[in-house]
Amino acid sequence: MARFIIGKDYEASERVGAGGMYQIEILRMVKKDDDEIDVTAKIDVGMHFLNDDNQELYKYLSNIFNIPVNNIDIDELS
């Protein structure tokens, strides 16, 4: 299982007229020993995702990191 921690930026999407969406502000991959690796540079932080539908996010991460969708777990930064 690949575990990610995501920071969502709702304000950036709102500013460009995409209310109800977010951009990824930060993305960390959690290793087996619970160390975190910042992998934000590997993604397009300009993409917008629907707040109530994480399937597109899971598909996107699956394509970027070559991990099956059902092997991805995402926690949100608080």
Beta strands, then each sheet from edge to edge (+ up, - down):
strand 1: 2-9
strand 2: 21-30
strand 3: 36-38
strand 4: 49-50
strand 5: 72-76
sheet 1: 3+ 2- 1+ 5+
sheet 2: 3+ 2- 4+
end
